[in-house]
Every structure is written in C-alpha cells, then in structure tokens.
Amino acid sequence: MTVAEIARAQAIHPVASVQSEASLWSREIQDNGVLAYTAAHGIALLPFSPLGRGFLTGAIRTTADLPPGDWRHGNPRFQPAEIHANQRLVDTVRTIAARLGATPAQVALAWLLTLGPHVVPIPGTKNAARLTENAAAADLSLPDDARKELDSLPAPAAARY
C-alpha cells in the first residue's frame, strides 16, 4: 500500500490497519511514508514477513538450507550470490542478539516494535517453540547503540520479488 492508496481508502471508509511487508531487509515503509502516515492517522501497521522469509533468523546461510521445492529458491534475495551478500545483515543481527542474550529473530522483531506502538509484526510459524520465542521479542529492549546499528544496515542485495 502507498500513502495515496491508504488515503483513498480512508475517503471511503475508516482504515483500522494496513498490512505491508516490513523487516530489517524490507524497510520501504520508512522511505515511502507509510510508517509516518499510519502513525499520524492512528492506523495499525501489521508487517508481514518480519523475519525476512526466515532469513533474518540466521537459519538460512546458503540455498542448501532451503528444502527442495521451496518457493524461496526462485526469490531474488535467495539466489546464491545474493544470499551470500545478505549474510552481512544477518551477521550484524546475530552479533547484537549475542550481546543481548536474545535470538536473531527476537532482535529483528524488537527492531520493528521500536518503529512505533502502532506497529504489530505478524511472523508466521508452524512451531510452538518459535511462537514463544517470537512473542518474547516484545520484552526485549534494544539499547540505543543496537538500534542505531540496525538502522544503519545496508540495503539487501536484490529486489524482494
């Protein structure tokens, strides 16, 4: 959704929430004004793929870590050269997680939560342990230095799609 699309929808009916992809490697909501617009208008922002399609958890280091037939094999960010280049983002997240006694997933989710009280990430999981881990991100306080380090991460290699 763009700001113009949200405003157009609001002209017809009040908008309570907007779902948009957002994570440490999909930060367009900050650049295109959606984050600021939703905050200013009391609209909940629900980031999907807040863990970068699983990449930001640190569990995927090469394409060999993806199951055969996984749709991510066709995603530009999961191609061999790009997945290798994007490891620098995950390495920073892992380093911060180790300093804080947290998991990379918790750091990635906690960063999203710092964007505003109207931001409610919606990570997907099929595993109860991951659900518990993800929920604990709400209790993780990112120190200013960690937040600045995450804010300054370079853009990922390759487009989202």
MODELLER restraints for C-alpha pairs under 7 A, 6 or more apart:
rsr = mdl.restraints
at = mdl.atoms
rsr.add(forms.Gaussian(group=physical.xy_distance, feature=features.Distance(at['CA:1:A'], at['CA:20:A']), mean=6.81, stdev=0.5))
rsr.add(forms.Gaussian(group=physical.xy_distance, feature=features.Distance(at['CA:2:A'], at['CA:34:A']), mean=6.45, stdev=0.5))
rsr.add(forms.Gaussian(group=physical.xy_distance, feature=features.Distance(at['CA:3:A'], at['CA:33:A']), mean=6.50, stdev=0.5))
rsr.add(forms.Gaussian(group=physical.xy_distance, feature=features.Distance(at['CA:3:A'], at['CA:34:A']), mean=5.52, stdev=0.5))
rsr.add(forms.Gaussian(group=physical.xy_distance, feature=features.Distance(at['CA:3:A'], at['CA:37:A']), mean=6.77, stdev=0.5))
rsr.add(forms.Gaussian(group=physical.xy_distance, feature=features.Distance(at['CA:9:A'], at['CA:15:A']), mean=6.99, stdev=0.5))
rsr.add(forms.Gaussian(group=physical.xy_distance, feature=features.Distance(at['CA:15:A'], at['CA:43:A']), mean=6.58, stdev=0.5))
rsr.add(forms.Gaussian(group=physical.xy_distance, feature=features.Distance(at['CA:16:A'], at['CA:43:A']), mean=5.14, stdev=0.5))
rsr.add(forms.Gaussian(group=physical.xy_distance, feature=features.Distance(at['CA:16:A'], at['CA:44:A']), mean=6.21, stdev=0.5))
rsr.add(forms.Gaussian(group=physical.xy_distance, feature=features.Distance(at['CA:17:A'], at['CA:43:A']), mean=5.08, stdev=0.5))
rsr.add(forms.Gaussian(group=physical.xy_distance, feature=features.Distance(at['CA:17:A'], at['CA:44:A']), mean=4.36, stdev=0.5))
rsr.add(forms.Gaussian(group=physical.xy_distance, feature=features.Distance(at['CA:17:A'], at['CA:45:A']), mean=5.68, stdev=0.5))
rsr.add(forms.Gaussian(group=physical.xy_distance, feature=features.Distance(at['CA:18:A'], at['CA:44:A']), mean=6.28, stdev=0.5))
rsr.add(forms.Gaussian(group=physical.xy_distance, feature=features.Distance(at['CA:18:A'], at['CA:45:A']), mean=5.04, stdev=0.5))
rsr.add(forms.Gaussian(group=physical.xy_distance, feature=features.Distance(at['CA:18:A'], at['CA:46:A']), mean=6.02, stdev=0.5))
rsr.add(forms.Gaussian(group=physical.xy_distance, feature=features.Distance(at['CA:19:A'], at['CA:45:A']), mean=5.97, stdev=0.5))
rsr.add(forms.Gaussian(group=physical.xy_distance, feature=features.Distance(at['CA:19:A'], at['CA:46:A']), mean=4.56, stdev=0.5))
rsr.add(forms.Gaussian(group=physical.xy_distance, feature=features.Distance(at['CA:19:A'], at['CA:47:A']), mean=5.78, stdev=0.5))
rsr.add(forms.Gaussian(group=physical.xy_distance, feature=features.Distance(at['CA:19:A'], at['CA:48:A']), mean=6.71, stdev=0.5))
rsr.add(forms.Gaussian(group=physical.xy_distance, feature=features.Distance(at['CA:20:A'], at['CA:46:A']), mean=6.31, stdev=0.5))
rsr.add(forms.Gaussian(group=physical.xy_distance, feature=features.Distance(at['CA:20:A'], at['CA:47:A']), mean=5.10, stdev=0.5))
rsr.add(forms.Gaussian(group=physical.xy_distance, feature=features.Distance(at['CA:20:A'], at['CA:48:A']), mean=5.96, stdev=0.5))
rsr.add(forms.Gaussian(group=physical.xy_distance, feature=features.Distance(at['CA:21:A'], at['CA:47:A']), mean=5.05, stdev=0.5))
rsr.add(forms.Gaussian(group=physical.xy_distance, feature=features.Distance(at['CA:21:A'], at['CA:48:A']), mean=4.71, stdev=0.5))
rsr.add(forms.Gaussian(group=physical.xy_distance, feature=features.Distance(at['CA:21:A'], at['CA:49:A']), mean=5.88, stdev=0.5))
rsr.add(forms.Gaussian(group=physical.xy_distance, feature=features.Distance(at['CA:22:A'], at['CA:29:A']), mean=6.77, stdev=0.5))
rsr.add(forms.Gaussian(group=physical.xy_distance, feature=features.Distance(at['CA:22:A'], at['CA:47:A']), mean=4.93, stdev=0.5))
rsr.add(forms.Gaussian(group=physical.xy_distance, feature=features.Distance(at['CA:22:A'], at['CA:48:A']), mean=6.26, stdev=0.5))
rsr.add(forms.Gaussian(group=physical.xy_distance, feature=features.Distance(at['CA:22:A'], at['CA:49:A']), mean=6.61, stdev=0.5))
rsr.add(forms.Gaussian(group=physical.xy_distance, feature=features.Distance(at['CA:22:A'], at['CA:50:A']), mean=5.64, stdev=0.5))
rsr.add(forms.Gaussian(group=physical.xy_distance, feature=features.Distance(at['CA:23:A'], at['CA:49:A']), mean=6.89, stdev=0.5))
rsr.add(forms.Gaussian(group=physical.xy_distance, feature=features.Distance(at['CA:23:A'], at['CA:50:A']), mean=4.53, stdev=0.5))
rsr.add(forms.Gaussian(group=physical.xy_distance, feature=features.Distance(at['CA:23:A'], at['CA:51:A']), mean=6.25, stdev=0.5))
rsr.add(forms.Gaussian(group=physical.xy_distance, feature=features.Distance(at['CA:23:A'], at['CA:52:A']), mean=6.13, stdev=0.5))
rsr.add(forms.Gaussian(group=physical.xy_distance, feature=features.Distance(at['CA:23:A'], at['CA:112:A']), mean=6.75, stdev=0.5))
rsr.add(forms.Gaussian(group=physical.xy_distance, feature=features.Distance(at['CA:24:A'], at['CA:108:A']), mean=6.59, stdev=0.5))
rsr.add(forms.Gaussian(group=physical.xy_distance, feature=features.Distance(at['CA:25:A'], at['CA:52:A']), mean=6.48, stdev=0.5))
rsr.add(forms.Gaussian(group=physical.xy_distance, feature=features.Distance(at['CA:25:A'], at['CA:155:A']), mean=6.53, stdev=0.5))
rsr.add(forms.Gaussian(group=physical.xy_distance, feature=features.Distance(at['CA:25:A'], at['CA:156:A']), mean=5.76, stdev=0.5))
rsr.add(forms.Gaussian(group=physical.xy_distance, feature=features.Distance(at['CA:29:A'], at['CA:35:A']), mean=5.25, stdev=0.5))
rsr.add(forms.Gaussian(group=physical.xy_distance, feature=features.Distance(at['CA:38:A'], at['CA:44:A']), mean=6.60, stdev=0.5))
rsr.add(forms.Gaussian(group=physical.xy_distance, feature=features.Distance(at['CA:38:A'], at['CA:45:A']), mean=6.66, stdev=0.5))
rsr.add(forms.Gaussian(group=physical.xy_distance, feature=features.Distance(at['CA:39:A'], at['CA:118:A']), mean=6.42, stdev=0.5))
rsr.add(forms.Gaussian(group=physical.xy_distance, feature=features.Distance(at['CA:43:A'], at['CA:118:A']), mean=6.82, stdev=0.5))
rsr.add(forms.Gaussian(group=physical.xy_distance, feature=features.Distance(at['CA:44:A'], at['CA:118:A']), mean=4.73, stdev=0.5))
rsr.add(forms.Gaussian(group=physical.xy_distance, feature=features.Distance(at['CA:44:A'], at['CA:119:A']), mean=6.05, stdev=0.5))
rsr.add(forms.Gaussian(group=physical.xy_distance, feature=features.Distance(at['CA:45:A'], at['CA:118:A']), mean=5.93, stdev=0.5))
rsr.add(forms.Gaussian(group=physical.xy_distance, feature=features.Distance(at['CA:45:A'], at['CA:119:A']), mean=4.78, stdev=0.5))
rsr.add(forms.Gaussian(group=physical.xy_distance, feature=features.Distance(at['CA:45:A'], at['CA:120:A']), mean=6.18, stdev=0.5))
rsr.add(forms.Gaussian(group=physical.xy_distance, feature=features.Distance(at['CA:46:A'], at['CA:119:A']), mean=6.02, stdev=0.5))
rsr.add(forms.Gaussian(group=physical.xy_distance, feature=features.Distance(at['CA:46:A'], at['CA:120:A']), mean=5.01, stdev=0.5))
rsr.add(forms.Gaussian(group=physical.xy_distance, feature=features.Distance(at['CA:46:A'], at['CA:121:A']), mean=5.30, stdev=0.5))
rsr.add(forms.Gaussian(group=physical.xy_distance, feature=features.Distance(at['CA:46:A'], at['CA:122:A']), mean=6.33, stdev=0.5))
rsr.add(forms.Gaussian(group=physical.xy_distance, feature=features.Distance(at['CA:47:A'], at['CA:120:A']), mean=6.65, stdev=0.5))
rsr.add(forms.Gaussian(group=physical.xy_distance, feature=features.Distance(at['CA:47:A'], at['CA:121:A']), mean=4.70, stdev=0.5))
rsr.add(forms.Gaussian(group=physical.xy_distance, feature=features.Distance(at['CA:47:A'], at['CA:122:A']), mean=6.00, stdev=0.5))
rsr.add(forms.Gaussian(group=physical.xy_distance, feature=features.Distance(at['CA:48:A'], at['CA:121:A']), mean=6.39, stdev=0.5))
rsr.add(forms.Gaussian(group=physical.xy_distance, feature=features.Distance(at['CA:48:A'], at['CA:122:A']), mean=5.39, stdev=0.5))
rsr.add(forms.Gaussian(group=physical.xy_distance, feature=features.Distance(at['CA:48:A'], at['CA:123:A']), mean=6.39, stdev=0.5))
rsr.add(forms.Gaussian(group=physical.xy_distance, feature=features.Distance(at['CA:49:A'], at['CA:123:A']), mean=6.04, stdev=0.5))
rsr.add(forms.Gaussian(group=physical.xy_distance, feature=features.Distance(at['CA:50:A'], at['CA:109:A']), mean=6.58, stdev=0.5))
rsr.add(forms.Gaussian(group=physical.xy_distance, feature=features.Distance(at['CA:50:A'], at['CA:121:A']), mean=6.17, stdev=0.5))
rsr.add(forms.Gaussian(group=physical.xy_distance, feature=features.Distance(at['CA:50:A'], at['CA:122:A']), mean=6.84, stdev=0.5))
rsr.add(forms.Gaussian(group=physical.xy_distance, feature=features.Distance(at['CA:50:A'], at['CA:123:A']), mean=5.81, stdev=0.5))
rsr.add(forms.Gaussian(group=physical.xy_distance, feature=features.Distance(at['CA:51:A'], at['CA:57:A']), mean=6.50, stdev=0.5))
rsr.add(forms.Gaussian(group=physical.xy_distance, feature=features.Distance(at['CA:51:A'], at['CA:105:A']), mean=6.47, stdev=0.5))
rsr.add(forms.Gaussian(group=physical.xy_distance, feature=features.Distance(at['CA:51:A'], at['CA:108:A']), mean=6.49, stdev=0.5))
rsr.add(forms.Gaussian(group=physical.xy_distance, feature=features.Distance(at['CA:51:A'], at['CA:123:A']), mean=6.80, stdev=0.5))
rsr.add(forms.Gaussian(group=physical.xy_distance, feature=features.Distance(at['CA:56:A'], at['CA:90:A']), mean=5.61, stdev=0.5))
rsr.add(forms.Gaussian(group=physical.xy_distance, feature=features.Distance(at['CA:56:A'], at['CA:104:A']), mean=6.65, stdev=0.5))
rsr.add(forms.Gaussian(group=physical.xy_distance, feature=features.Distance(at['CA:56:A'], at['CA:105:A']), mean=6.42, stdev=0.5))
rsr.add(forms.Gaussian(group=physical.xy_distance, feature=features.Distance(at['CA:56:A'], at['CA:108:A']), mean=6.94, stdev=0.5))
rsr.add(forms.Gaussian(group=physical.xy_distance, feature=features.Distance(at['CA:57:A'], at['CA:104:A']), mean=5.10, stdev=0.5))
rsr.add(forms.Gaussian(group=physical.xy_distance, feature=features.Distance(at['CA:57:A'], at['CA:105:A']), mean=4.72, stdev=0.5))
rsr.add(forms.Gaussian(group=physical.xy_distance, feature=features.Distance(at['CA:58:A'], at['CA:90:A']), mean=6.03, stdev=0.5))
rsr.add(forms.Gaussian(group=physical.xy_distance, feature=features.Distance(at['CA:58:A'], at['CA:104:A']), mean=6.67, stdev=0.5))
rsr.add(forms.Gaussian(group=physical.xy_distance, feature=features.Distance(at['CA:62:A'], at['CA:80:A']), mean=6.69, stdev=0.5))
rsr.add(forms.Gaussian(group=physical.xy_distance, feature=features.Distance(at['CA:62:A'], at['CA:83:A']), mean=6.39, stdev=0.5))
rsr.add(forms.Gaussian(group=physical.xy_distance, feature=features.Distance(at['CA:63:A'], at['CA:78:A']), mean=6.73, stdev=0.5))
rsr.add(forms.Gaussian(group=physical.xy_distance, feature=features.Distance(at['CA:63:A'], at['CA:80:A']), mean=6.30, stdev=0.5))
rsr.add(forms.Gaussian(group=physical.xy_distance, feature=features.Distance(at['CA:72:A'], at['CA:78:A']), mean=6.17, stdev=0.5))
rsr.add(forms.Gaussian(group=physical.xy_distance, feature=features.Distance(at['CA:73:A'], at['CA:79:A']), mean=6.80, stdev=0.5))
rsr.add(forms.Gaussian(group=physical.xy_distance, feature=features.Distance(at['CA:75:A'], at['CA:161:A']), mean=6.01, stdev=0.5))
rsr.add(forms.Gaussian(group=physical.xy_distance, feature=features.Distance(at['CA:76:A'], at['CA:158:A']), mean=5.70, stdev=0.5))
rsr.add(forms.Gaussian(group=physical.xy_distance, feature=features.Distance(at['CA:76:A'], at['CA:159:A']), mean=6.12, stdev=0.5))
rsr.add(forms.Gaussian(group=physical.xy_distance, feature=features.Distance(at['CA:76:A'], at['CA:160:A']), mean=6.62, stdev=0.5))
rsr.add(forms.Gaussian(group=physical.xy_distance, feature=features.Distance(at['CA:76:A'], at['CA:161:A']), mean=6.11, stdev=0.5))
rsr.add(forms.Gaussian(group=physical.xy_distance, feature=features.Distance(at['CA:77:A'], at['CA:83:A']), mean=5.98, stdev=0.5))
rsr.add(forms.Gaussian(group=physical.xy_distance, feature=features.Distance(at['CA:77:A'], at['CA:157:A']), mean=6.41, stdev=0.5))
rsr.add(forms.Gaussian(group=physical.xy_distance, feature=features.Distance(at['CA:77:A'], at['CA:158:A']), mean=5.24, stdev=0.5))
rsr.add(forms.Gaussian(group=physical.xy_distance, feature=features.Distance(at['CA:77:A'], at['CA:159:A']), mean=6.55, stdev=0.5))
rsr.add(forms.Gaussian(group=physical.xy_distance, feature=features.Distance(at['CA:77:A'], at['CA:160:A']), mean=6.52, stdev=0.5))
rsr.add(forms.Gaussian(group=physical.xy_distance, feature=features.Distance(at['CA:82:A'], at['CA:157:A']), mean=5.44, stdev=0.5))
rsr.add(forms.Gaussian(group=physical.xy_distance, feature=features.Distance(at['CA:82:A'], at['CA:158:A']), mean=6.52, stdev=0.5))
rsr.add(forms.Gaussian(group=physical.xy_distance, feature=features.Distance(at['CA:85:A'], at['CA:157:A']), mean=6.35, stdev=0.5))
rsr.add(forms.Gaussian(group=physical.xy_distance, feature=features.Distance(at['CA:86:A'], at['CA:156:A']), mean=5.71, stdev=0.5))
rsr.add(forms.Gaussian(group=physical.xy_distance, feature=features.Distance(at['CA:86:A'], at['CA:157:A']), mean=6.01, stdev=0.5))
rsr.add(forms.Gaussian(group=physical.xy_distance, feature=features.Distance(at['CA:89:A'], at['CA:153:A']), mean=6.48, stdev=0.5))
rsr.add(forms.Gaussian(group=physical.xy_distance, feature=features.Distance(at['CA:93:A'], at['CA:104:A']), mean=5.62, stdev=0.5))
rsr.add(forms.Gaussian(group=physical.xy_distance, feature=features.Distance(at['CA:93:A'], at['CA:107:A']), mean=6.73, stdev=0.5))
rsr.add(forms.Gaussian(group=physical.xy_distance, feature=features.Distance(at['CA:94:A'], at['CA:104:A']), mean=5.23, stdev=0.5))
rsr.add(forms.Gaussian(group=physical.xy_distance, feature=features.Distance(at['CA:96:A'], at['CA:146:A']), mean=6.52, stdev=0.5))
rsr.add(forms.Gaussian(group=physical.xy_distance, feature=features.Distance(at['CA:97:A'], at['CA:103:A']), mean=5.30, stdev=0.5))
rsr.add(forms.Gaussian(group=physical.xy_distance, feature=features.Distance(at['CA:97:A'], at['CA:104:A']), mean=5.35, stdev=0.5))
rsr.add(forms.Gaussian(group=physical.xy_distance, feature=features.Distance(at['CA:97:A'], at['CA:107:A']), mean=6.03, stdev=0.5))
rsr.add(forms.Gaussian(group=physical.xy_distance, feature=features.Distance(at['CA:105:A'], at['CA:134:A']), mean=6.74, stdev=0.5))
rsr.add(forms.Gaussian(group=physical.xy_distance, feature=features.Distance(at['CA:106:A'], at['CA:133:A']), mean=6.97, stdev=0.5))
rsr.add(forms.Gaussian(group=physical.xy_distance, feature=features.Distance(at['CA:106:A'], at['CA:134:A']), mean=5.85, stdev=0.5))
rsr.add(forms.Gaussian(group=physical.xy_distance, feature=features.Distance(at['CA:106:A'], at['CA:136:A']), mean=6.95, stdev=0.5))
rsr.add(forms.Gaussian(group=physical.xy_distance, feature=features.Distance(at['CA:106:A'], at['CA:137:A']), mean=4.50, stdev=0.5))
rsr.add(forms.Gaussian(group=physical.xy_distance, feature=features.Distance(at['CA:107:A'], at['CA:137:A']), mean=6.85, stdev=0.5))
rsr.add(forms.Gaussian(group=physical.xy_distance, feature=features.Distance(at['CA:109:A'], at['CA:121:A']), mean=6.98, stdev=0.5))
rsr.add(forms.Gaussian(group=physical.xy_distance, feature=features.Distance(at['CA:109:A'], at['CA:137:A']), mean=5.97, stdev=0.5))
rsr.add(forms.Gaussian(group=physical.xy_distance, feature=features.Distance(at['CA:110:A'], at['CA:137:A']), mean=5.25, stdev=0.5))
rsr.add(forms.Gaussian(group=physical.xy_distance, feature=features.Distance(at['CA:110:A'], at['CA:138:A']), mean=6.28, stdev=0.5))
rsr.add(forms.Gaussian(group=physical.xy_distance, feature=features.Distance(at['CA:110:A'], at['CA:140:A']), mean=6.21, stdev=0.5))
rsr.add(forms.Gaussian(group=physical.xy_distance, feature=features.Distance(at['CA:110:A'], at['CA:142:A']), mean=6.98, stdev=0.5))
rsr.add(forms.Gaussian(group=physical.xy_distance, feature=features.Distance(at['CA:111:A'], at['CA:147:A']), mean=6.89, stdev=0.5))
rsr.add(forms.Gaussian(group=physical.xy_distance, feature=features.Distance(at['CA:113:A'], at['CA:119:A']), mean=5.99, stdev=0.5))
rsr.add(forms.Gaussian(group=physical.xy_distance, feature=features.Distance(at['CA:113:A'], at['CA:120:A']), mean=6.86, stdev=0.5))
rsr.add(forms.Gaussian(group=physical.xy_distance, feature=features.Distance(at['CA:125:A'], at['CA:131:A']), mean=6.51, stdev=0.5))
